[in-house]
Amino acid sequence: MNNILRAAHQYASLSLHIIPVCSGDHSGMSSNHLATCRSPGKQPLIKNWKKHGVPNSQQIDDWFRRWPTANIGLVMGVGSGLVALDIDGEFGGDTLIKISNGDNLSDAWQFSTPGGGMRYIFTAPKGRECRKFSIIDPNPNHAHSELAFLGDGSFSVLPPSKHTSGGIYTWINAPKFLFH
Ligand SMILES: [Zn+2]
């Protein structure tokens, strides 16, 4: 069993709302997908992914039979009960320290993204709208330097997915009971 498929089953057993997203190198994707995808390695492969919920084992196996090289996405927001912070560049890190009042976020799940960024996943605040937003580095020379909040209507690629660069999303602080 490939390690992404194995991880998908473990995530589902933790009741995570995971979805298949396209492969980083676009191998195994349909010609229609290749013609329309604007974000290789990050495009959902199922319709209605925002409301799919937790897939059962059969569903996961079906997905990976159809797309053996798929990556995994995690749905964010009120429906899934989770939200994320995406930290890129020095500006992103500084902004995080500012808005968290220096809290080191040790309770959050954390993984590194192949572009050098960091992502933290938290429990969504109950009964509140979680609108996505981003705070972008005002310096125009700093591309991809920002703090982004991923809430309702967004999703995050999860480890051990492969980025289009060939790099791997890697857990730093993984959900408990994962990979043991
Ligand atoms: Zn794609």
Residues whose N, C-alpha, C, O or C-beta is under 5 A from the ligand:
A	BS01	ZN	C22 C37 S39 P40 G41 Q43
